Structures are given as C-alpha cells and as structure tokens.
Amino acid sequence: MKTAVNSNGDISFLYEKLMDSLECESYLKKDTWIFMESDVLKKNMKNNERIITISKNRSFDFTIIQNDKIRDEVKFFFAKQLMQDKMCPEINYLYSEFKRIFQYLSNEKFSHAQSLLDYDKEELLSDFRNTLERNQQSTTTIAKRINKNIKMDIYFVDSGILRSLKKMYDYLYQEIVENKKEYFERDKWVFSEMPFKVNLEDFSANKSISFTKIAQPGIKKMIKKLCWHELKMTVVRTAIMRVYSFTSFSRYLTKKFPFVNNVEDITYDMLHNYVAYLKTETGLGPATIKGRIEAVHKLFETIRFMKWAEIDPNVRIKSDDIVKVIDKTGDPYTEEELREINRHLDQVPIQIARLLCVLQYTGSRISEICSFKIENLRKSEDGRDYLTYRQFKTNKYNVIPVEGIVLELLTAAIKTSREYHGDRAIYIFSLENNKIIKPNLIDQKLKRLSYKWELKDKSGKPLNIKAHRFRDTVATNYAELGIDPIAISRLLGQKSVGVLKHYVEIHNDIYLDAMQPLLEKQSQMIKNIGHIEDVPKAEVEDTIAIPLPNGSCYKPASSGLCQHANCCYNCKMFQPDSKYIHVYKNHLLRARQDLDIAKLNGYDRILQINQDLEKSLIRIIEKVEEEGVL
C-alpha cells in the first residue's frame, strides 16, 4: 500500500496532550484496560452492568498490536471516544468489533509504519476487505429504509467492522493532519469550532460541512471561500445545500472534464452542458435542479464581484437557464387522513406524539416546534399562556396564544422532560438524551408508522406523512373559518399575507368569503361575542337575532349576559345557517381531532367535552343538509 500521510510520529505528543487536557486518568496510558480498575471505564459502563459481571470481554487488550506507534493511535482513538461519552453502553460490542481490526493491524506489513495514516485510506480499506473475505468473514450488511413512496428499500452497505476502521482513520486524520491547518484550509468545518460565530440552528442534523468530495483543488478553494463568506451572514442550511450542489457539479466535471482543476479552466460550453445534463439526464425534480444551477451561478457571480479570480465574462449562467419552479398551493390533510394518523400516534414515542399533536393545532414550522424551549412557554400579565420563539426562517420572534388541549400537551411534555433530566431539561419536547428531537428523526418515525400500518391517502396510495402538511392543514382551516388573512399570517409566523397562497387550499366558493377581510359589521359582532351589552339594541330586543360568525343566537337580551358564549353548538337558542356549513364541518373535524388526541394522552375532561360537541355538530350538519336555510 502506498504512503498517504507522513505523520512523523506526532501521535505520541497528541496522546500525552489528550490525557492532560481532558484530565484523563493515567490508567488509560496502559496497554491493557480492565473495566473494573478504571473510573472512566466504569462511568461508561454504568448503564450496562451485565457486561461487567457476565461478559467474557472484561478488558481492552491493545498488546496484540505489535507496532507501538499504531497501538498508541488506537488507544488515542478509544480514549477520546470514552472521554466524549460516545461508547456507552455499546463499549463491549465495539471492542469485539475492533478486536478483529487489532488482529489485522498486527500484520507484519504494519511493523515499520510511523502511523496508520502512512497508508492511503481507500487502499487500506480494500486490503482489509480482502483479508476478511479470505477468512470467510462478512464485509457487507443489509440496510433497510422506507422511501418517500412508503416502500421498503433494501440495499447493501459496508459491514460494521469496515466502517469502524474507516471511522478510526478519519478521526486520526482530523486530529493529526486537519487540526494542524488554518481553519479555512481544513476540509471539514465544525460549525461550533469555527473562528467566528455561526448562526447554528438547534434542530439541524448537520453540525459540520465537509468539502472532501469536491475533487478539483482550485474549485474547492473558491467554494470554500463562498461558504466561508455566507456562513458569516446567513444560516448554516444555505452553506450545507451549497455543498450538496457543488458536490454534484464536481462529480460531473470529474467524469466529463477530468483535466479541469480551477474555475479559470471552465468554459461557457462546460457550464451549459452541465445545465442540460441536470435537466435531461438526472431525473431530479425542478426545485432540486433549480437549486443546483443557482449554486453554480452564485459561485461564479460572487467570484467576479469579490475579484477572487479572473474569469472570462462570457462564462456565466444566464437567467433563462435557471429552472422556473411554480409554487404549489397547500396540500392539507383530509379529515380521514388526519384521523388515521392520530389513531396510530401511540406507536411513536410519547414526546414525538405530543409534538405532532401541538403541530396540528399551531401550524408552526417543524424546525421551530422541535426547538421550543421550556422558557418559551410564558404567562402574560393578565395570566394568559403564550409561546414566544425565534423563527429561523425570518430571524424574527413570533408569539402565539395557547390554551386548552395545546396547553395541556405542552405542560405534559415539559413534565416528562423534567422527569428525564431534572433541572438540566432544556427543550419542551426531548427524549432521554436531553437533546433536541430532530425533524429527520420524526420523518423516519412517520414513514415507518405509515409503512407498518399501511396507512392510505385520499387517493388510496400509501400515505407519506409530511410534517409540513400539518401547516398547510392549519392554514386552510383558519381560512375556511373566515379568519382574517392578516391574523392567519401572524399566527403562522409568515412575512406577509401573500405567502398564504402556498399553504391554503380551499374551495372557490369559500375562498371569496374566507380570504377577504371580514366585513366591518361581522368583525364588530365577533368582537361582541360574550359582551352582549355592546351589541346595538334593537327596537324589539328580545326577538332580535344576534349574529355570530357561524350562525345566529336568539337568546333574549333581557335575560342578561351569556355565560357560555363558547358553547353555542350545545345551546337550544343557537340557530344554524346553511351558508356556514363549511364552518360546522371544520369544527367537527377539529372536535374529532381533539377526541383522538385526548384519547392518546388520557385527557378525560377534554374527551367528554368533545364527545358532546361532536354529537351536537353532527346533529346540526344533518339538519342543515336536510332542510337548507332554517
């Protein structure tokens, strides 16, 4: 195997430095670690006492590795993992896996190496794979994944032992080689370690970006400059998506134009061949194609503007080349789809179930609701509960009132988080690890849920449960209830009313009424619900109908204030109207949604209220549909 990196024996220095900086006990400098003799090992074993008492592997024996420099590297890797609590409780399994790696590294061909990094990674992994196969040991394992069509994808990946060797090599490379470089020169940027503050979103699954898959050195440098520049000004997702796009561009150049290394080498024809390739050969969706073209466009325009390199003015992507993506209107869940989802939410962890229930009521962005902290739930001076939180997309704070079942869900979630973590609890919705529940984990759980229970959408196809569609559903429900568009946009945390068209899908006959600002008279009547003394007096005040946003009330004004203004559907004096049939049906949907969620969480009081409301609404709808205007 060819030499890849000359580490010059630096691992000895790094190993000593590690022990000192982490205050690692001197015991870990030994070549044999016995579980019960080391405090740090016992600490990492606390959740798996069976291993200590029963397992045959009650120690780590590194002496099998004859080369003392490589042995120190392996010990360094294990010690660093232990100090970062990354091995508990799988420590015994990992050692069993690594023991075969130790045997491989004890081979004569490693006897004179200064470091494992003296060997090219791909050749090292290939040689290890051949060794395993000669010994009739597996080098692949089956992986399964539920795709967007809710079908099971089965594919092969490298076995755990091969991935373990790769992980060790990459870790050593980062510590020995990359960490010596100026931060910009490194091929992996960890956002929390960068020399300037990065706008890091809590919910992001990506805590770093890697440029290792960009093969052209000169182009890589320009891409890193762009990302460095943008990370100072915007959220990390922009840089992450840029790197995905540039990796695609790099692969294309490697395949079609292997002689290209710098941006100056790229011609007009190369750029436009790439655009044609994206549009005709990749099978990608319009939005993805647009993103990849815009990334390359942004790179070249920024290089010109910042004067990072001299590029021919004709080498550019024209605006006509950028794919036009037509924004679709919202795709809300139907009543049956929503009920099917809620009926099976007991199959996911209770904290995720609660999160999804709150999402159905608030319409918040999934990234934001995952990031809700306990401190975000507050009380106003008049005792009302509300959530205040920063919106990552707009970088502004939004405030939404919470009450009833939403408040109960939030309170229960906070109680569970504090049961898990005590005073260290941070997030309203958290699992046992006291970390944020990330959207990609929720996405995986929902796909598995739909696959296992064979949930179907309105067309009879497998239901791909997307968290963002709850936002569409809430927006549509608000609109169909006749809520002012300005109020909807504020509740959803939108920049403007115009954005609502991407979330709302309602029937045309409803749209004209629902999406227009409420009539002045109707607005006044809504404000007066529960405040009958403010309603203008009629000549015959005991026979006048009091207009409501969903019908009329014939309660005599002389009988005093209505003490149950929110219970009109159960009131004998409530008079429904056929023009509000969509409102009644929407309220029935919400009542059934409350029922399902109350059953899931064991809220008996809310369950009883909504059972009564459901019966009343069914009676009203049936009567209106039979008789028309009453």
N, C-alpha and C positions, 0 to 999 in steps of 0.2 A: 504493500500500500504506500502511496506517495505521501510525502510530508505536506501538511496543510498549514500549520501554525507552529512557529518556534516559540514556545513559552518561556524558554530559558530558566526552567525550574522555579518560576515565580510562585508556584503553588505553596511552597514551604513558607514563604513570607505571608501569603494570604491566609494560610491556615492558622498561623500564630495570631495574625491580626484579627481573625474571626473570633477566636477564643477570647481574646482580650476585649474586643469591642462589645461582644454580646455577654460578657461576663460568664462565658461558658465554663462549666466546671472542668478542671484539668483531667478528670477521668476520661473525657472523650478524646484525649490525645493518645490513649492506649490503643493497641491493635485489636483488642477483644473487649466488647462492651457486654456486660452481663446485666440483664434488665433490673434485677433487684438491688444492684450495687450503685446505680446511678439515679440521682434525683430527677434529672431531666427525662430519663427514660421512664421512670415510674410515673412522672407527671403526664407523659404522653400515653401511658397505658391505663390511666385511671378509669376510662370508660370501657375497658375490656380486660377485666381481671382474670377471665378464663384463660387468656393467653399466658399470663404469668404463672398460673398454678398448674395448668394442664399441658400446654403446648410443649412439644419437644424442642422447638426453637426458642430457647430462653436467653439467647445471647446473639450478638453480631460478631462473627469471627472474620476479620479482614486479613488474617495472616495467609490465607490461601493465595492472595495476590503477591507474587514474588517481587515485583518492581516496587520499591518503596515510594517512589515519586507518584506513580499512578495510585498506589494504595492511599497516599495522603490526599490525593484528589477525590477519591471515592469517600473517604472519611469526611472530607470537607463538605461534599455534597450532602451526605447524610446529616451531618451536624447542623448545617444551615437549614435543612428541611425541618429538623427537630425543633430548632430554636424558633421557627416560624409556625409551629403547631400544625404542620401540613401532613403529619404522618399518623396521627391518632384518628380512629383506632385500627387503621389498616397496617400498622407498622410491621406486624409479623408476616402478613401476606407479602408486603413489599420486600422484606428481607428474603423470603423464599424465592421471589422472582429474581431478585438481584444476585442471589447465590449462584445462579447459572451464568450470570454476567461475570461474576468474580472468577468462576472457573475458566471462562473464555479469556479473561484478561491475564490469567496466569500462564497463558501460552508463551512459548519461547520467543515468538516474534515481537513480543512487547518488552522483552527483558532489558533492552538498551534505550528505550524511549525516555525522553525527558518529561513527556506529558502525553495524555490521551489526545490532546489537540494537535500533536505532531502528525496525526493521520487525517486524511480527508474524510469528512463525515459520511458522505454517500458511499464511499468505498468501504469504510469501516462497517456500516450497517449491512452492506451487501455481503461482506465476508462473514459477519456474524449470522446472517440469514442462512448462508450456505452451510455453516457449521451446525446450526440447529437442524437443518434438513438432513445432513449426513447422520446425525444422531437420532433421526426419526422423531424430531420434536416439531410441534406445530409452529408455523410462522405467520399464520393468519387467523382471524377470528371473525365470526359473523356479527354484523351490526344491523340493527333494525331502526327504522324511522317511519313515522306517519307523515306522508306528504300532504300538500295542500288540497289534494283531491280525496283525502282521507282513505288512502290506500297504503298498505304496508310495503315499504321499500326494504329489500334485503340485499345487503352488499358485504363485501369482504374488506377488512382493514388489517393493518399490521397487528400482530399479537401484542399482548401487554408487555412481554419481555423486550421486544424490539422497540416499542415506544418508550420503555424505561431507559434503555441505553441512549436513545435519541435525546430524551429529556436531560439525562446526565450530561451529555456532550454539550447541548445548548446552554445549560446552566453554567458549566465551566467556561464556555466561550464568552458568555456575558460577563462573568466575573473577572476573567483573566485578560481578555482581549478588549471587549467593548468598553468596559468601565475605565480603561486607561485613556480612551479617546475623549476629546472635547465632546460635549453632549450632542452638538449638531452633527458630528461625524458618525455617531453611532447609528446602527441600522435598526435599532429598536428604541422607541421613546416611551418611557413610562410617564404618564401624564402627571402623577403626583410628585415625580422627582425632577421635573424639568426646571431650568433656571429662571423661569418666570411663571406667574400664576396662570393656570389654565382653567377655563370655565368648564369644570368637570361636572357632569350630571350624575347624581347619585344612582339613577336607575340603569345607567349604561352598563351593558355586559362587557364592553371594551374598556380596559383601563390602560391600554397602550396601543401603539400602532407600529407595524413592522414594515420596513422597506426591502427586506431580504429577497422578495420575489421579483423585484424590478432589476432586470439583468444588465441594463446599459448604464455604466458608471456616470457618464456625463448627464444623461437624462435623469438618473436618480438624484443627482445633486440639485438639479433645478426643481424637481418635485418636492424634495425636502425643503428647499427654500420657500416654495409656495406654502407648504403645510406649516412651516415654522411661522411664516408671516400671518397665516389665517388663524392659527391657534392663539395668537395674541389678541385677536379681535372677535372671534366667534366661538360657538360651542364646539365640542370635540367631534360631534357627529359629522360635521362638514368635512373635517380632515379625514375621518375614517372612511366616509363614502368616496372621497377623492382617491385615497389609496386603492380601494377596490377597483375604481375605474382605471387608474393608471397601471395597475397590475394586468388588467385585460389588454391595455394598449401595449405594454411591454411584451406580453406573450405574442401578440400579433407581429410586432417588429422582429422578435427573435425568429419567428417562423418564416416570415416573408422577406425581411431585410436584415439578415444576421450581421452585416457589416456596419450597421448603424450603432453608434455609441453616444453621440452628443445631439443636442437639439439642432445644432447647425447642420447636421447631416440629413435632416428630414426635409423632404421636398413637398411641394404642393400636391403632386400626384400621390405620394405616400399617405398624406392626411386624408385625401378624398377617397382613396381606395379603402382606407380604414372605415370611413363613414359608410361606404357602400357595403363593406363586409358586415358591419353591425346591422344594417337594415335588411340584408338579404340572406345572410348565412347563419346567424346566431340563433334565430328563433326567440330572441328576447322580446319582452313587452315594450310598448312605446315609451313608457316612463323610464325604464332602465336604459334604453338606447339613448334617450334624451340626456340622462344624467352622465353617461359615458362620453358623449360628444361634447357636452358643456364643460366637462372636466378638462379635456384636452384644449378646448377653446380658451378656458380660463388660464391654463398654464401658459399658452403662447402669448396671450394678451398681457398677462402680468409680467412675463419676461421682457416684453417690449417696453412696457410702461416703467418698470424698475431698472431697465437697462442692464439686466444680468448677463445678457449675451447679444451678439449681433445676429439677427435673423432676417432673412430675405422678407421684405414687406408683403410679397405675394404669398408667402407660406402662412396661410390662415384658414380658419373655418368660417365660412360665410353664414350669415343668419338664416339663409334659406336651407342650409344643411341640417340645422337643428330641428329635430322632430317636434311637431306640434302635438301636444297632448291635450285632448279635450277633457276638462274636468267633468266627472260624472256626478249626477245628483246622488243624494244619500241612498243607502240601501238598508232601511230599518228592518229589524226582525218582525215577523208576523207574530200574532198572539200565540199561535200554536208552537212556533219555533222557540219563542221565549219560555213558554211553559215547559217544553221538552228539556230545555237547558236547565231550568230551575229545578225540575223534578230529579235531576241527576247530580246536582251540585254537592250532594252528600258524599260523592265518590272522590272529591278532591279535598286536600287539607282544609280544615275549617277556616283558617285565616284567609286562604285564597278564595274560598266560597264567600266569606263576608265581603272581601274586597270587590268581587264581581257583583254582589248584591248592591253595594253602595254605588258602583259604577252605573248600574241600571237606573238609579234614581238621579244621580248628579250629572251624568253625561260628561264627566271630566275626562281628560286625556289619560290613557292608561299609564303613560310615563309619569304623570303628575300624581295620580292616586297612589301609585306604588311608593312615591316619595313622601307621602303625607307623614309628618312627624307628630308626635303626641302634643307638642307645643302648638301645633297649628289649629287644634280644636280649642276654641276660646268662648268666653261669655261676654256679651256686651254689658253696658252699664245698666240696662233695663232687664238683664237676666236672660236674654235670648242667646241661644247657642249658634255659633257660626264657624266655618272653616276659612282660614286665610292662608294662602300658599303662593309661592312664586311659580309662574308659568315659564317653563323652559323655552317654549317656542317664541313667546313675545317678550320674555325677560321682564314681565310686569307681575304685580301681585293681584290676585283675584280673591274676592270674598263671596262666599255663598252661605245662605242661612241653612241650618239643618234642624230637623225636628222629627218627632215620631219614630218610625222604624229606622230611618237613617241614623238618627242619634243613638238609638239602641244598638245598632250594628257597630258604630264607631266606638261606643263605650265598651261593648263586649270585646272588641278587638284589642283595645288598649289594656283591658284587664288581662287578657291572655298573654299579650306581650310582656306585661309586668310579672305575670306568673313565671314566664320563661326566664326573664333577665333582671327582674327587680329594678333597682334604681338605674341600671345601665340601659334599660329599654329606651330606644330612640324613636322607632317608627311605629305608627298606629298598627300597621299590618306587618308583622315579622314572624319568621319561623324560629326554630330552635337555635339557629346560628347568629341571631341578633343582627342580621344583615337585611338589606332591602330585598323584597321579593321582586325579581326582575321580570320584565314583560316577556322575555323569551321563555322563561320557566312556565309562566301562565299559558303561553301559546302552546307549549308542549303538552301540558296537562289537559288543555281543552281538546286538542287533537286526539289524544289518547281516549278521552272521555267519549267523544263522538264516535271513534272507531269501535270501542268496546261495546257501546250500547246501540250502535247502528242508528244514530240519530239522522233524520232526513230533513232537508229544507223544503220550502213550499212547492218546489217542482219535483220532489221525490228523490233528489240526488243526495248523496252523503253531505251532511251539514258541516261546513268548515266554520267553526265558531271563531270569529274575529272580535277582539275586544273593542276595536274602533267602531264596529257596527252598533254597539250599545249607545255610543254618542249620537249616531245617526237616528236611532230609535227615540232617544230622549228629545232631540231637536224636533223631530216630526210630531211627537206627542204634544210638545209645547205649542207648536204651530196650529195643530188641529183643535187645541183648546182655545184658540183665539188670543193667546198671549202676544203682547206687542213684540215685534221683531227686535226692538232695541233691548227689551228685557231679556229676550232669549239669548241675544249675542252676549250680554253681560253675564248671564248665568253660565253660559258655556265658555266664557273667557275668550271670546273672539275679538279681533281687532275692529271689525266693522260688521254692519248688518249684511253687507253684500256677500260675505263669506258663507252665510247661511244656506245659500242655494246649493252648496256642495254637501250639505248634511240633511236637507229636508226633502222628503218625497211624499207628497200628498195628492189627493185627487183634485182636478182642476176646479170643480165646483166648490171645494172647500178653500182652495188656495186664495181666491179673491178676498174672502172674508178673513181668513186666518192670518194672512201675511200682511194685510193692510193695518195701519194704526187703528186702534179701536175708536169707534165713534165717540164724540165728546160726551154724549148723553150716557152711552153704555159705560164709558170709563167712570163717569160720576156715580152710576149705580153700583158698579163693582166696589168703588171706594166706600159706599154706604152700607155694604153688607154687614150686618151686625150693629149698625148705627142708624136705626130707623128714624131717630129723631132728626137726622139730617136730610131725609128724603122730603122733597117738597110736598106739602099737604094737598090732597085732592078735595074737591067740593063734597064728595061723599067718601070720607076717608076710610070707612070700614068696608067699602066694596071695591076699592081700587086695587089693582094687581101691582105688586112691587116687582119690577123687572130684575131678573138675575141673569148672569152670563150663561145659564143653562136652562132657563125656563122662567116661571113667574111664581111669586108667593102671594097667596090670598089671605095671609094672616091679618086679622083686623089690627089696624094701627092702634086703636084704642085699648088693645089688650096689653100694650107695653112692649118692651124690648124682647126680641127673640133671644132666648138663652142658648139656642142650639143652631146657630147660623151655619155651622159646617155639617149639619145632619139633615139637610133638606130632603135628600132622597128617601129618608125613612119617615118623613113628616106627612101627615094626612092633608095638610094645607098646601103641599107643593104641587104645582100644576106643570107637567112636562109639555114640551113643544116639539113637533116633528122636525123643525129646522135645526134642532140641537141633537139630532140622533147620533151624529158622529161624536159629540162630546160624551153622551151617555156610554157609547161603546168604548170610547177611550178610557173613561173612568172604570168601566167594567174590566178592561184589560189591566189597569193599574191595581184594581182591587184583587184580581186573581193573582197578579204578580206579588202583591203583599201577602196573600194567602200562602203561596208557595214558599216565600222567604220566611214567613212566620213559622210555618211547619218545620223548615230546615233548622231554624235557630231556637225553636221551642218557646216562641213568644205567644203565650196563651191569650193574653188580653187583646193583642193586635189580631190574633187569629179570629176571635169571637166577633170583633168589630167588623172585620172584612167579610166574614161569613154572612152577617146580617146585611151588609151593604151589597154583596153580590146578589142576594135574593131580591132585594129592592130594585136593583138596576135591571135584572133580568125581567122582572115584572113590568117595569117602566118601558123597556125596549119592546117587549112583546105587545104591550098595549098601544104604543105609538105606531108600531109597524102595522098593526091590525086596523087602527081607526084613523090614522093620519093625524092632521092637526086637531087637537082637542078643544 
